[in-house]
Amino acid sequence: MIPMLDRINELSRQAKENGLTEMEKMEQARLRREYLQVFRGSVNDILLNATIYDPNGDDVTPDKLKARQEEIAKDKE
């Protein structure tokens, strides 16, 4: 993923300095979409492995999240 970010940053710098060709603009848009998909997937993975506790130590994980976590656990079996 690092090469993707390097290229996104490179295109961003180039856009500020000299502008981009149409092909470079399309590449930049594609790379940004791909990066956002990877980022959102990472956030989802983190949330699906989370348990939420209140200050009293009680599990207050939303039922919707618990249900999704159980679905994933069954799929892995």
C-alpha positions in Angstrom: 0.0 0.0 0.0 2.9 2.4 0.6 3.7 2.6 -3.1 0.1 3.6 -3.7 0.4 6.5 -1.2 3.7 7.5 -2.6 2.2 7.8 -6.1 -0.9 9.7 -4.7 1.4 12.2 -3.0 3.6 12.5 -6.1 0.6 13.2 -8.3 -0.7 15.7 -5.8 2.6 17.6 -5.8 2.7 17.5 -9.6 -0.8 18.9 -9.7 0.1 21.8 -7.5 3.3 22.6 -9.5 2.5 21.9 -13.1 -0.9 20.5 -13.4 -1.9 17.0 -14.5 -2.7 15.5 -17.9 -6.1 13.8 -18.3 -4.5 10.4 -17.9 -2.8 11.5 -14.7 -6.0 12.9 -13.3 -7.7 9.6 -14.0 -4.9 7.7 -12.4 -5.1 10.0 -9.3 -8.8 9.5 -9.0 -8.5 5.7 -9.3 -5.7 5.5 -6.7 -7.7 7.7 -4.3 -10.7 5.4 -4.7 -8.6 2.3 -4.1 -6.9 3.9 -1.1 -10.3 4.8 0.5 -11.5 1.2 0.0 -8.4 -0.1 1.8 -8.8 2.5 4.6 -12.5 1.8 5.1 -11.8 -1.9 5.1 -9.2 -1.5 7.8 -11.6 0.6 9.9 -14.3 -2.0 9.5 -11.9 -4.8 10.6 -11.0 -2.8 13.7 -14.6 -2.1 14.6 -15.6 -5.7 14.0 -13.0 -6.8 16.6 -14.0 -4.2 19.2 -15.9 -4.5 22.4 -17.2 -1.4 24.0 -17.3 -0.9 27.8 -18.8 1.8 29.9 -17.0 3.4 32.8 -18.5 0.8 35.1 -16.9 -2.0 33.1 -20.2 -3.2 31.6 -20.2 -4.4 28.0 -22.3 -1.9 26.0 -21.3 -3.1 22.5 -24.3 -2.3 20.3 -26.5 -5.3 19.4 -26.0 -4.7 15.7 -22.2 -4.9 16.0 -22.5 -8.0 18.2 -24.7 -9.7 15.6 -22.2 -8.9 12.8 -19.3 -10.2 14.9 -21.2 -13.4 15.4 -21.9 -13.7 11.7 -18.2 -13.3 10.9 -17.2 -15.9 13.6 -19.7 -18.4 12.0 -18.3 -17.8 8.6 -14.8 -18.5 9.8 -15.8 -21.9 11.1 
